[in-house]
Amino acid sequence: MTRSFLRVMAAILACLTILSLPAAAQERAAGSRHLAFGARIAGDELRTRVVVDFETEPQFEVHYLNDPKRVIIDLPETVFAFDEDALPPRGLFEMIRYGAMGPGRSRMVFTAIGPVELENAMVEPREDGRGHRFVFDAVATSDEAFASNVRGQQWRQAGGPTGAQSGMQGVTVGEGAGEARPFTIVLDPGHGGIDAGAKGRAGTDEKDVTLAFAKAVAAALETSDDIRVVLTRDDDRFIALGERVRIARQHSADLMMSIHADSIRLPEIRGATVYTLSDRASDAMAADLARRENRVDELAGVATGSEDEDVVDILLDLTRRETQVFSVGLARSVLDRMRGEIRLINNPHRFAGFSVLRAPDVPSLLVELGYLSNAEDEKLLIDEEWRAKTAGLLADAIKSFRAQVFAAAKDL
């Protein structure tokens, strides 16, 4: 017999046992055990939502454990009657387990792919009136924030009959003990592995160009002791878009720069472009580029799946206004350094809904160094001297942006 069949039979036997008791005993037994009859999970490596349907309203506790990183949901005694395929590993979670923990107690354990935290956790009535649903949204966070949650948590009840949020409001997240922290830049070489990206007229692969430039920018920043550089990849490997964003958040990045070299049907178009995030594209070319870049996971054979109706569009919900302002400031800093030094396209600051730029608290931009579809640009993109010059301009722009951020912080 399958495990899912056994779970259903256990739920039926539990109900029959209760019904066979005298009325007073039935009331006591029903009040001490909960039935979870449905569950679902949706999301990606940046944000994942879990929903569990209960016949009666449960209390719950939320905890965090390290090595490996886990989210713990403690519940009253619960019969998990939903199909075992209802909660497959997905998004931020690589393993999900649930079951009894002893008399009167049950537990759900979500093993994460990296540092996570619950943005909210609550119990609310189902819209159809059939019981309640327990909902939580997990978001990727930094190592420091996760460690702070582990240190600051209290193993106490974090939710109750009112369906209140989990009791993490009193935990200071992402703050160290006052020590100086280096300014952290995440450089993201676009594409990689099975995803070669654009291909030049002479056969140049975009993934090779972006990696070489990322390493050159990192080398140009090495002279600064107070700047830390993280590369999303340092070799030829495929990394999903959501994972790139998660890496930036895990390292508490102060900015993220995604490096690309595009191709277009019009071979005469050449020059560099800088993109920032927006739900509305600045022009048709930006919209087309965003569509193509956002499909790289699918084209590489990564199953993205359809989003559950409970999962909101995080493109705008998670992008804070102040982060967008800083992203625009970073874009201006890059263009100020490039003007007069390398060729730019007309209206070089453009915007569209790039998935790789959607970190809510990391100023981010995508730099298109040029067009591999243009013969002159392709020659420059593989020229070591031009690469060193352009990487130096990007490094100077990053340093200038850092100085602006620090100056603004002093004025607060």
C-alpha positions as CSV (number, residue, x, y, z in Angstrom):
1,M,0.0,0.0,0.0
2,T,1.2,3.5,-0.7
3,R,2.0,6.0,2.0
4,S,-0.7,8.4,0.8
5,F,-3.3,5.6,1.1
6,L,-2.1,4.9,4.6
7,R,-2.4,8.6,5.5
8,V,-6.0,8.7,4.3
9,M,-6.8,5.5,6.2
10,A,-5.3,6.9,9.4
11,A,-7.5,10.0,9.1
12,I,-10.6,7.8,8.6
13,L,-9.7,5.6,11.5
14,A,-9.1,8.6,13.7
15,C,-12.5,10.0,12.8
16,L,-14.2,6.6,13.4
17,T,-12.5,6.3,16.8
18,I,-13.8,9.6,17.9
19,L,-17.3,8.8,16.7
20,S,-17.3,5.6,18.6
21,L,-16.7,7.4,21.9
22,P,-19.4,8.8,24.2
23,A,-20.5,12.3,23.4
24,A,-18.4,14.0,26.2
25,A,-15.3,12.0,25.2
26,Q,-15.9,12.8,21.5
27,E,-15.8,16.5,22.3
28,R,-12.5,16.1,24.3
29,A,-10.9,13.9,21.6
30,A,-11.9,16.2,18.7
31,G,-10.6,19.2,20.5
32,S,-7.1,17.6,21.0
33,R,-6.4,16.5,17.5
34,H,-6.4,18.4,14.2
35,L,-6.9,17.1,10.7
36,A,-4.8,18.6,7.9
37,F,-6.7,17.6,4.7
38,G,-5.0,19.6,2.0
39,A,-1.6,21.3,1.2
40,R,0.1,23.1,-1.6
41,I,3.4,24.9,-2.3
42,A,4.4,27.4,-4.9
43,G,7.2,29.8,-5.6
44,D,10.9,29.9,-6.5
45,E,14.4,30.4,-5.0
46,L,13.4,33.9,-3.9
47,R,10.0,33.5,-2.4
48,T,8.0,30.4,-1.5
49,R,4.5,30.1,-0.1
50,V,3.1,27.0,1.7
51,V,-0.6,26.5,2.5
52,V,-2.0,23.8,4.7
53,D,-5.8,23.3,5.1
54,F,-7.2,22.3,8.5
55,E,-10.6,21.2,9.6
56,T,-10.2,23.2,12.8
57,E,-8.2,26.2,13.7
58,P,-4.7,25.2,14.9
59,Q,-2.2,27.1,17.0
60,F,1.4,27.0,15.8
61,E,5.0,27.9,16.7
62,V,7.7,29.0,14.3
63,H,11.4,28.2,14.9
64,Y,14.7,28.3,13.0
65,L,17.5,25.7,13.2
66,N,20.9,25.7,11.6
67,D,23.2,23.0,10.1
68,P,21.2,22.5,7.9
69,K,19.1,25.6,7.7
70,R,15.5,24.7,8.6
71,V,12.2,26.3,9.4
72,I,10.3,24.4,12.1
73,I,6.5,24.6,12.4
74,D,5.2,23.1,15.7
75,L,1.5,22.2,15.8
76,P,-0.9,20.5,18.2
77,E,-1.4,16.8,17.5
78,T,-2.3,16.6,13.8
79,V,-3.3,13.9,11.4
80,F,-1.7,14.8,8.0
81,A,-4.3,13.3,5.6
82,F,-3.3,15.1,2.4
83,D,-1.5,13.2,-0.3
84,E,2.3,13.0,0.1
85,D,2.8,14.5,-3.3
86,A,1.0,17.7,-2.2
87,L,4.2,19.2,-0.7
88,P,7.1,18.3,-3.0
89,P,10.5,20.0,-2.5
90,R,10.3,23.3,-4.4
91,G,11.6,26.8,-4.4
92,L,13.5,27.6,-1.2
93,F,13.0,24.2,0.3
94,E,14.9,21.0,-0.7
95,M,13.2,18.7,1.8
96,I,9.9,18.7,3.6
97,R,8.9,16.3,6.4
98,Y,6.0,16.2,8.8
99,G,4.6,13.8,11.5
100,A,4.0,13.2,15.2
101,M,6.4,14.5,17.8
102,G,4.9,12.8,20.8
103,P,1.6,13.0,22.7
104,G,-0.3,16.1,21.7
105,R,2.4,17.4,19.4
106,S,3.2,17.3,15.7
107,R,5.9,19.1,13.6
108,M,6.6,20.2,10.0
109,V,10.3,20.6,9.1
110,F,11.3,22.6,6.0
111,T,14.9,22.2,5.0
112,A,16.0,25.2,3.0
113,I,18.6,25.6,0.2
114,G,20.0,28.6,2.0
115,P,19.2,31.2,4.6
116,V,15.4,32.0,4.8
117,E,13.0,33.7,7.0
118,L,9.2,33.9,7.2
119,E,7.8,37.1,6.1
120,N,4.5,36.2,7.6
121,A,2.7,33.2,9.0
122,M,-0.9,33.1,9.9
123,V,-4.1,31.0,10.3
124,E,-7.2,32.3,8.5
125,P,-10.7,31.0,7.6
126,R,-10.9,29.4,4.2
127,E,-13.0,31.3,1.7
128,D,-15.3,28.4,1.2
129,G,-16.1,28.2,4.9
130,R,-14.6,24.6,5.2
131,G,-12.2,25.1,8.1
132,H,-9.1,27.2,8.2
133,R,-5.8,27.4,6.3
134,F,-2.3,27.9,7.7
135,V,-0.2,30.1,5.4
136,F,3.4,31.2,5.5
137,D,5.6,33.1,3.0
138,A,9.3,32.2,3.2
139,V,11.8,34.6,1.6
140,A,15.5,34.3,0.9
141,T,17.6,36.3,3.3
142,S,21.2,36.8,4.4
143,D,23.4,34.5,6.5
144,E,23.5,37.2,9.1
145,A,19.7,37.6,9.2
146,F,19.2,33.9,9.6
147,A,21.8,33.6,12.4
148,S,20.2,36.6,14.1
149,N,16.8,34.8,14.0
150,V,18.3,31.6,15.4
151,R,20.0,33.6,18.2
152,G,17.0,35.8,19.0
153,Q,14.2,33.4,18.9
154,Q,12.2,32.2,21.8
155,W,10.8,28.7,21.7
156,R,7.4,29.9,22.6
157,Q,3.9,30.0,21.0
158,A,4.1,32.3,18.0
159,G,0.5,32.1,16.8
160,G,-2.9,31.5,18.3
161,P,-6.6,31.2,17.8
162,T,-6.7,34.7,16.4
163,G,-4.5,33.7,13.5
164,A,-1.9,36.3,14.4
165,Q,1.5,36.5,12.6
166,S,4.4,34.5,13.9
167,G,6.1,36.2,16.8
168,M,9.2,37.4,15.0
169,Q,8.4,41.1,15.3
170,G,10.8,41.5,18.2
171,V,13.8,40.0,16.5
172,T,16.4,42.4,15.1
173,V,17.2,41.0,11.6
174,G,20.4,41.6,9.6
175,E,22.2,43.8,12.2
176,G,25.6,42.8,13.5
177,A,27.1,43.7,16.8
178,G,28.3,47.1,15.6
179,E,31.4,45.9,13.8
180,A,32.2,47.5,10.4
181,R,31.0,45.5,7.4
182,P,32.6,45.7,4.0
183,F,30.6,47.1,1.1
184,T,29.5,44.0,-0.7
185,I,29.1,43.9,-4.5
186,V,27.6,40.9,-6.2
187,L,28.7,40.6,-9.9
188,D,26.5,38.3,-11.9
189,P,27.9,37.0,-15.2
190,G,24.9,36.3,-17.3
191,H,24.1,32.8,-18.6
192,G,26.5,29.9,-18.3
193,G,26.6,26.1,-18.7
194,I,23.9,24.8,-21.0
195,D,22.7,28.4,-21.4
196,A,25.2,30.0,-23.8
197,G,23.2,33.2,-24.2
198,A,23.6,35.2,-27.4
199,K,26.1,34.1,-30.1
200,G,28.2,36.5,-32.1
201,R,28.6,36.6,-35.8
202,A,32.1,35.2,-35.4
203,G,30.9,32.5,-33.0
204,T,31.5,34.2,-29.6
205,D,29.3,32.9,-26.8
206,E,27.8,35.5,-24.5
207,K,28.4,33.3,-21.4
208,D,32.2,33.6,-22.0
209,V,32.1,37.3,-22.5
210,T,30.2,38.0,-19.3
211,L,32.3,35.7,-17.2
212,A,35.5,37.3,-18.4
213,F,34.2,40.8,-17.7
214,A,32.9,39.9,-14.3
215,K,36.3,38.6,-13.3
216,A,38.0,41.7,-14.7
217,V,35.7,44.0,-12.7
218,A,36.4,41.9,-9.6
219,A,40.1,42.3,-10.2
220,A,39.7,46.1,-10.6
221,L,38.0,46.2,-7.2
222,E,40.5,44.1,-5.4
223,T,42.6,47.1,-4.5
224,S,39.9,48.4,-2.2
225,D,40.2,46.8,1.3
226,D,36.7,47.9,2.3
227,I,34.9,46.3,-0.7
228,R,34.0,42.7,-0.9
229,V,33.1,41.1,-4.3
230,V,31.0,38.0,-4.7
231,L,30.5,36.3,-8.1
232,T,27.3,34.3,-8.7
233,R,29.5,32.0,-10.8
234,D,33.2,31.8,-11.4
235,D,33.2,29.1,-14.0
236,D,31.0,27.8,-16.8
237,R,27.9,26.6,-15.0
238,F,24.2,27.2,-15.3
239,I,22.5,29.1,-12.4
240,A,18.8,29.8,-12.3
241,L,17.6,33.4,-12.2
242,G,16.0,33.0,-8.8
243,E,19.2,31.5,-7.4
244,R,21.2,34.5,-8.6
245,V,18.9,36.8,-6.7
246,R,19.1,34.6,-3.6
247,I,22.9,34.7,-3.7
248,A,22.8,38.5,-3.6
249,R,20.4,38.5,-0.6
250,Q,22.4,35.7,1.2
251,H,25.5,37.8,1.1
252,S,23.7,41.0,2.2
253,A,24.7,42.7,-1.0
254,D,24.8,46.4,-1.1
255,L,24.4,46.3,-4.9
256,M,24.1,43.7,-7.7
257,M,25.4,44.2,-11.2
258,S,24.3,41.6,-13.9
259,I,26.6,41.6,-16.9
260,H,25.4,40.7,-20.4
261,A,26.1,41.2,-24.1
262,D,23.0,41.0,-26.2
263,S,22.2,40.1,-29.8
264,I,19.5,41.8,-31.9
265,R,18.1,41.3,-35.4
266,L,19.4,44.8,-36.5
267,P,23.1,44.2,-36.9
268,E,23.8,47.9,-37.3
269,I,22.8,48.7,-33.6
270,R,25.8,48.8,-31.3
271,G,26.8,50.2,-27.9
272,A,26.3,49.7,-24.2
273,T,23.0,49.9,-22.4
274,V,22.1,50.0,-18.7
275,Y,18.8,48.6,-17.5
276,T,16.9,48.9,-14.2
277,L,13.7,47.2,-13.0
278,S,10.2,48.4,-13.8
279,D,6.9,46.7,-14.3
280,R,6.5,48.7,-17.5
281,A,9.2,48.6,-20.2
282,S,10.7,51.8,-21.5
283,D,10.4,50.7,-25.1
284,A,9.7,47.6,-27.3
285,M,13.4,46.7,-27.4
286,A,13.7,46.6,-23.6
287,A,10.5,44.6,-23.3
288,D,11.7,42.0,-25.9
289,L,15.1,41.7,-24.1
290,A,13.4,41.2,-20.7
291,R,11.2,38.5,-22.2
292,R,14.1,36.6,-23.6
293,E,16.3,36.9,-20.5
294,N,13.4,35.8,-18.2
295,R,13.0,32.6,-20.3
296,V,16.5,31.3,-19.9
297,D,15.5,28.9,-17.1
298,E,12.8,27.4,-19.2
299,L,15.0,27.2,-22.3
300,A,17.7,25.4,-20.1
301,G,15.2,22.8,-19.1
302,V,14.5,24.1,-15.6
303,A,10.9,23.4,-14.7
304,T,9.4,26.7,-13.5
305,G,5.8,25.3,-13.1
306,S,2.6,27.3,-12.9
307,E,2.2,29.7,-9.9
308,D,-0.4,28.9,-7.3
309,E,-3.2,31.4,-7.1
310,D,-2.1,32.2,-3.6
311,V,1.3,33.4,-4.8
312,V,1.3,37.1,-5.5
313,D,3.3,38.8,-8.2
314,I,6.5,39.7,-6.4
315,L,7.8,41.9,-9.1
316,L,6.2,45.0,-7.5
317,D,5.2,43.6,-4.1
318,L,8.8,43.0,-3.0
319,T,10.5,45.9,-4.8
320,R,10.8,48.7,-2.4
321,R,10.7,52.3,-3.6
322,E,14.0,53.2,-2.0
323,T,15.7,50.3,-3.6
324,Q,14.5,51.5,-7.0
325,V,15.8,54.9,-6.3
326,F,19.3,53.6,-5.4
327,S,19.2,51.4,-8.5
328,V,18.6,54.4,-10.7
329,G,21.4,56.2,-8.9
330,L,23.8,53.3,-9.6
331,A,22.7,53.3,-13.3
332,R,23.5,57.0,-13.5
333,S,26.9,56.4,-11.9
334,V,27.7,53.8,-14.5
335,L,26.6,56.0,-17.4
336,D,28.5,59.0,-16.1
337,R,31.7,56.9,-16.2
338,M,31.0,55.4,-19.7
339,R,30.1,58.6,-21.5
340,G,32.9,59.8,-23.7
341,E,34.9,56.6,-23.0
342,I,32.9,53.8,-24.8
343,R,30.1,53.8,-27.2
344,L,26.5,54.0,-25.9
345,I,23.2,53.4,-27.7
346,N,20.6,56.2,-27.9
347,N,18.8,56.6,-24.6
348,P,21.2,54.3,-22.8
349,H,19.3,54.1,-19.5
350,R,16.3,51.8,-20.1
351,F,14.1,49.7,-17.9
352,A,11.9,46.6,-18.0
353,G,10.8,43.7,-15.8
354,F,14.0,41.6,-15.5
355,S,13.6,38.8,-13.1
356,V,17.3,38.9,-12.1
357,L,16.8,42.5,-10.8
358,R,13.9,41.8,-8.4
359,A,15.7,41.6,-5.1
360,P,13.6,43.8,-2.8
361,D,16.5,45.2,-0.8
362,V,19.5,45.2,-3.1
363,P,20.0,48.0,-5.6
364,S,20.4,46.2,-8.9
365,L,21.1,46.9,-12.6
366,L,21.8,45.0,-15.8
367,V,24.6,46.2,-18.0
368,E,24.6,45.2,-21.6
369,L,28.2,45.8,-22.7
370,G,27.4,45.7,-26.4
371,Y,25.8,43.7,-29.2
372,L,27.3,40.4,-30.3
373,S,25.2,40.8,-33.4
374,N,27.3,43.8,-34.4
375,A,30.7,42.8,-35.9
376,E,32.5,45.8,-34.4
377,D,31.0,45.3,-30.9
378,E,31.9,41.6,-31.0
379,K,35.6,42.5,-31.7
380,L,35.6,44.9,-28.8
381,L,33.9,42.4,-26.4
382,I,36.7,39.8,-26.9
383,D,39.5,42.4,-26.9
384,E,41.5,42.2,-23.7
385,E,42.5,45.9,-23.7
386,W,39.0,47.1,-24.2
387,R,37.8,44.7,-21.5
388,A,40.3,46.0,-19.0
389,K,39.3,49.6,-19.8
390,T,35.6,49.0,-19.5
391,A,35.9,46.9,-16.4
392,G,37.9,49.8,-14.8
393,L,35.0,52.2,-15.7
394,L,32.5,49.8,-14.1
395,A,34.7,49.5,-11.0
396,D,35.0,53.3,-10.7
397,A,31.2,53.6,-11.1
398,I,30.8,51.2,-8.2
399,K,33.2,53.1,-6.0
400,S,31.5,56.4,-6.8
401,F,28.1,54.9,-6.0
402,R,29.5,53.6,-2.7
403,A,30.8,57.1,-1.8
404,Q,27.4,58.6,-2.6
405,V,25.6,56.0,-0.4
406,F,28.0,56.7,2.5
407,A,27.6,60.4,2.1
408,A,23.8,60.1,2.1
409,A,24.0,57.9,5.3
410,K,26.0,60.6,7.1
411,D,23.4,63.2,6.3
412,L,20.6,61.2,8.0
